[in-house]
Amino acid sequence: MIDATDSQMATLADLVESLAAADATVNAMMAARDGLLALAGRMAVDIAKQGDHSDGGDMTMRTVAAEIGQRLRVSDRTVERRIAEASCLVDGFPTVWAAQGAGRIAAAHAHVIIETGAQLIDAVQRDAYAAAVLPLAEVESPNRLRPLARRIVERFQELPVDDRHRQARSQRRVWARDQDDAMADLTLHGPAVLVHAMMDRLSQMAHEIRSENLRAAKEARVIDGDFTPDARSVDEIRADLLADLVLTGSPAGHDIADGLLGEIRGRIEITVPVMTLMGQDLGANAGHRDSPPSSKRSETKRATAGTPDIDARSLSEERSDETKRPTIDGLPPAILDGAVPIDARTARLLAGTTPGWDRVLTHPVSGAVLAADRYRPPEQLKRHLRARDQRCRFPTCGLAARKCDLDHNDAASTGGSTSEGNLSAFCRRHHTLKHASPWHVRHRSGGLLEWTSPTGRTYLDTPPPPNTVVFTSETSEPCDSVEIFVDRVRAPF
């Protein structure tokens, strides 16, 4: 900045102040939104108290969350979580909420404070904790505030750390979150000792492999100048080791009466355009997008995809002998669980090892499912519907159809037919919402579903384009071994 003029420095100073003012306004508006969400939560509780509900008002809260979620175009599960978080802030830590509303702290500071103090049950203790930590929140960043808040909250804890840890252990879990570029995150929340021990073991193994790779590469260069070394970083090796251990290992001490858990194989659902499956160069059609569609029906197929004979390392590295293929008309090479794009090579590996196929015929222009081989109820009709819907048909919900119920739109008990035009895939949450709340759905032409909310608003849900190959769960057994599959998945592209 030594070359900056006085005018530029003055402009920068004004810019900094303007950004600070804008940030304070944003945080104040977020506090206002939390107030509205907390009010919605109170309203749901009040409505539930007006009747006799065996579920403790859970369905009322779901109904309110769904109403808000559709208007905001976010999942009702997300809204329900936001209501809970907002209620904790507004009702449990009112002074923290007020500080955020006044622009004295950011929403990130408020999140650290309530997350750290969430175990304080007594209101007096919570207020004392908030009073002690707020002055620090006004001068420190959220990252620096967190360890300070943890030290402060210990002064107000009613239970010793051993008892709190015993309770916290019941919250251990594992979950997956999809990311861009055919990637995803797998997160484990568990006892700190075990998590750090797992990380340390993975790190030790990764460093051993890395050292061995470097030694082998050094020796090979002396003998063979064309040798291609294993160039994976320690982070990449750690990730590959974890995939190997989870997908190919057998848990200790968790055997069940019907057999060994080590025999269980992971199952996934893949949607693959037929050109990708055939391995043709999709770029060849790039100049012909304006040509009229064929008058013939498009043919697609379905199959079961377990984790067959392939080794995990194959999917995580580049391979020069594999042709890189672009997409057709902007469609991704393949889709995992109806939502997550994956690379074409992985899709072909799965397709080549799957034990069974179903053919699905689609309309050449609209892509609507016309028929499926063995189209006889009930099992073949289920396959047909899951090929069409691919996900839950409640707007904003993305749960894969293979995990959903197939429900009659017009109840069978009142004459509704068990047919394509009267069946749709709904996850258990929205299946229950459809029958136990004022939400109503009407089946329209073209697979459209029209939902009407309790306040009278209407929302349309359109099925995703189905001109694809879809892998679904079937009764056939997956391949006996996953080691080779895991290795091929990680192999260079």
N, C-alpha and C positions, 0 to 999 in steps of 0.2 A: 504493500500500500504506500510505499515511499514515494511513488510517482503520481499519486492521486492529487488532484487539485483541490483547493479549498471548496470550490463549488460541488465537486463530486463527493467530498466527505460530508458536506452539509446535506446533500441529497440522500446519502446513505443513512445518515442519522435520522432524517425524516422517514425513510423507508422502514427502519427498525422500529420506530415508534408506531407507525401505521400498522405494521405486522403485529405488534404487541396488542394494539387496540382491537384488531380483527380477531386475534386469538382469544382475547377476553370475551368478545361478543359470541364467538363460536361456543366457548365453554359455557357461557350463560344460557345460550339456546339449548345446549345439550342437557343442562340442568332443568330447564323448562320442560323438555321432552320427558325426562325422567319423572317429573312431577305428574305429567299427564298419564304416563304408563302406570305409575303407582296408583293414580286415581282409578284407572281402568281395573286394576287388580282389586281395589276396595269394592268397586261396583260389582265385580264378579262374586266376591265373597258375600256381599249384601243380598244379591239375587239368590244365591244358593241357600242362604239362611231362610228365605221366604218359603221354601218347600222342604220336603223330607227326602234327602238324597243320600243313598247308601254309599256313594263314592266320595263323600265329604266335599262336594262341590267341584270335583275335578272336571266333569263334563262341562259345567258352566264356564270354568276358566278356559277350557279348550275352545268353546264356542266363541267367547269374547276374543281370544287370541286369533282365531281364524278370521273373524270379522275385521280386526285391525290389520292382520297380515295381508289379506287380499287387497285392501285399500292401499297399503304401502308397498305391495308387490314383494313381500318377503315371506318366508315360511312361517306358519303359525307356531311351529316348535321354537323358532328364533324369537318370535314375539313373546311367547310364554316365558322363555329364559330372560328376556329383557325386562319383562314385568317383575319377575322375581328379584332381579338385580336392582331395579329401580326402587322397589318396595323396601329392600334392605337399606339402600342409601337414604331415601326420604324418611322412612319411619324409624329406622334403626340408628342412623347417624345424621340427624337433622342439621347439626351445626356444620358438618362437612358439606352437606348439600347446599346450605346457605352460602358457604365460602366459595363454592364453585359457581353458584348463581351470581355472586358479586364479582366474579372474575379474579378472585385472589389466588385460586389454585385451578389447575387444569383437571379435566376429566380423568386423565391418567393418574394424577395424584389421588383423587377420590377413590379410584379403583384400588390402588395400593392400600389405602387406609382401611377400606371396608373389607377387603380380602384378608388382610392381616388380623383385623379385629373381629372377624365373623364368628369366632367361638365364644365371644363375650356375651353371655346370656343376660346378665343383669344390666338394666338400663343406666343405672348410676355409674357402674364400671365402664360402660361404653362411652358415656359422656366424659368421664375423667380421662379415658384413653384418648379420645378425640381432642380434648383440650390440650393434652400434652404433645400430641403429634402434629397438630395443625400449624403451629409456628414454624416447625421444620419444613412442612410441605410448602410454605410460602417462599422459602429461600433455596430449597434443594430440588434437584431433578428427581423424577419418579424412581429411577434406578438407584440413586443414592438414598432416597427416602426408605426404600423397602427394608434394608438391614437395620436402619434406625428404628423403624416402626416395630420390627420383630423384637428388638430389645425392650422397647417401651411396653409392648403388650404383655410381656412376661410378668410385669409388676401387677397386672390386674387379672391374671388367670386364676380361676378358682380351683382347677384341677392340675395336678403335677403332670410333667411332660409324658411320663409313662402311661398314665390313663388317657391322655389326649392322643398319644400315638396308637393306643389300642383301638380307639374309636376311628381314627383316621385310616387305619388299615382296611376298614370295611369299604373305603372309597377307592381302593386300587382298581385300575381298569386299563384297557388297551383300546385305542381307537385309531381309525385311518382318516386322513383328510386329503382329498384330491388337490393336485397342483397342476401347473401348466406343463406343456411339452411331454405329455404321457408319463408324468411322474406323480408321486403321492408321498405323504408322510405317514409313518407309523409311530404313534406316541404311546409310551408306557408311563403310567402314574402308579408308583409303588413305593415300598419302604426304601429310604435313602441308601441304607447299607447295601441292599441287593442291587439297586440301580447302579450305584457307583462301582460295585464289584463286577457287574456285567460289563460296564463300560471299560473297566480296567482290563478284564480278560480279553475283550475284543481288541483293545489297543495293543496288548502284549502279543497276541497272535498276529495282528496286522503288521506290527513292526518286525516280527520274525520273518513273515512272508516277504515283506519289503526288502529286508536285508538279504534274504536268500535270492530274491530276484535280481538285486544289484550285483551280488557276487556271481550269479550264473551269467548275467549279461556281460560282465567284465571278462570272464573266462571265454565266453562264446565269441566275443569280438576278436580275440586273439586267434581263434581257430577258424571262424566263419564270419567274414565281414558283413554278410547279408542277414545276419541274425536279427530278428525283431524282438526286443525285450518286452517284458510285462511292464507297461508304463503306468499302472494304476497307482494312485496316491494312497496314503495311509487311510484317508477318509473313505475312498472307494473300496478298499479292501475290507475295512470294518463293515461297511454296508453289505458287501457280498457274503462275508462270514455270517452275519446275522441272518440273511436270507437262507443260507445253507442250513444253519442250525434249526431254524423254525420250520422250514419246509421238508427237511430230510431227517430230523432228529426224532427220537422217541422220548416222551416225558417220563421222568422217574417218579414212582410213587403215585401215579394217577391212572392206573389200569382200571378198566370197568369190567363188569360181569360178562358182557357180550364179546369181548375181545380186547386187543391192545389198541391204545390210542395212536400208536405209531402207524397203524394201518389206515388211519383217516387221511384223506387227501383234500387239499384245498380245491374249492370249486368257484368258477367265475363264469360270467356271461359276456360274450363278445358279439358285437354286430360288425360284419365285414362286408363291404361292397364286393360284388362278385369279381370285378376286374382286379381288385387287390388280391383276392383269394387265388385267382389264376396266375398272379405274378406278372401280368402284362405291364408294359410301360404306360402308366396313366397319362403321361404327358403327350402321348401320341394323339389323343383326342382333343387336345387343347384348342386346336384350330377349327374344330367342327362343332362347337357348342350351339351354333345356330341351326344346325341341321335338324330336320323333323325327327321326332322319335319313331322308333320302329312300331309297326302295327301289332307286332306279336307281344304276347304277355311276357313280362319280365320274370325270369325264374330265379329264385333264391333258395337257400337251404338253411336248415337248423341242425345243430348237433350239440352233444354234451362236451364240455371242456373241463376236465379235471386238471391236475398237474401231472402230466404224463412223463415219459422217459426223456427228460431234458435237464442239463446241469445249470445252476443259476447264474453263473458268471457270463454266459453267452449273451444275455440281454443288456448288459451294462457297458459294453465296450463297442468301439467302432470297428467295422470290417470293410476293407476296401473292395472286396470282390462282390459285395451286395449292391445292386443297382438302387440308387435313391429315387423313389417314385413320388411325384407330386400328387395332389388330390384331383378329383374330377369335380368341376363346378363348385369348388370350395368345400366339398365334403371331406372330412378327415379320413385317413386310411382305414381306421377301425374304431369302434366305440366299446368301452368297458362299462357294463351295467347300464347301458342306455344313456350315459352322460359324459364319460371321461375318454377323450381321444387317446389311442395308443398307436404305436408304430406298426407299419404293415408287416415287417419281418416277424415280430412277435405273434401277430395274428395268424400268419401262415404257419408258424411252428405249432400253434395250438390246433389249427385246422387240420394239419397233417397227422396229428396223433390222437384226435378225438375218436371215440369208438362208434358213434352213430350219427346219422343225418336225417333230417326231415326236410322235404322240399316245400317251399312256400311260393305261391304265384301272386304277383302284384300287378296292379294296373300300370301300363306303360307311361302314362302321363301323370296321373295323380300320385302314383306309388301306393295306393291303398291296397291292403291285403284282399285278394279275391278268394283264395282257397288254399288249403293245405292238404297234402297227401294224408290218407287215413283220417279224413275229416269226419269222425264219428264221435259223438259224446260218450263219456265225459273227457277222457284224457286228451284226445286229439283236438277237441274244441278248446281245451285249456291252452294247448300249445299254440293254436291259431290266435287266440285272444292275446296271449303274452307276446306273440310276434307283432301284433298290431299295436298294443298299448305301450310296451317296453318299460313303462314306469307307472307309478300311482297316478290316477286321473283326477286327483284333487289339484286345483291350480296352485302352483309354487312348490308342490311336493315332487321330489326326484327319486324316491325309493324305487329300486328296480322291480319290475313286474314279477320276477321269479320269487320275490319275497312278499308278494301281495296276495290278498284274497281276491277271488273272482266273484263279484256280487251282482245280483239281479237289480237293475234299475227300477223296474216294476216288479214287485214282490211276486214270487211264484205262488204264494198262498192266495193272491188275488187275481190269478190268471196270467201273470207275467211268464213269457216263454223263456225256455233255456236255449237261447240262440245268440248269435253274434250281435244282433241289434239290441239286445236287452242285457248284455253282460259287460262289465268293465272291471279293470284291476284297481283295487283300492288297498292301500296299506291298512294294517289293523287299526291304527289311530283314526284314519279318515273313514274307514268302514264303520267304525263305532259312531263317529261324529254324524255320519249320514243318517243313521237310524235312531240316535238318541238325542238329537238336538234339532233346532228349527231350521237347519240347513236343508235345502232340497235340491235335487238334481233331475234334469230332463235330458233324455237322449235325443240328439238331433241328427240330421243326415250327415254323411261324411265322417262319422266317428266323433263329431263334436259333442261335448257335454256342456250343458248350460246349468251353472250352479246359481242358486238364489240364496242370499245371506239372510239372517234374521232381520236386518234392517231394510230389506227389499232390494239391495244392490244385486246385479247379475254379473257373472264372470264366466267367460268361455274357456274351456280347456280343449286344445287341439292335439290329437295324437301325433307323435313324431313321425318323420318319413320312414317307412318300413321297407324300402326296396333294398334289402340287405340279406346277408347270411347271419343268422342269430344262433348262438350256442346257448343251450338251456340245460337245466338240470333234468336228467332222465334216470331211469332205474338201472341202466347198464353200469358195470363196474369200471372205474378208471384204471389206467395202466398200473402195474404193480409197483413201479419205482419212479421216483421224481428226481433222482440225482442227476440223470442225464438231461432232463428238461431244464433244471435249474442252471446247469452248466451252459447249455445252449442259449438260454435267455441272456446270460451275461457275456456270451462270446462277442467278439468285435463285429461291428456292422460291416 
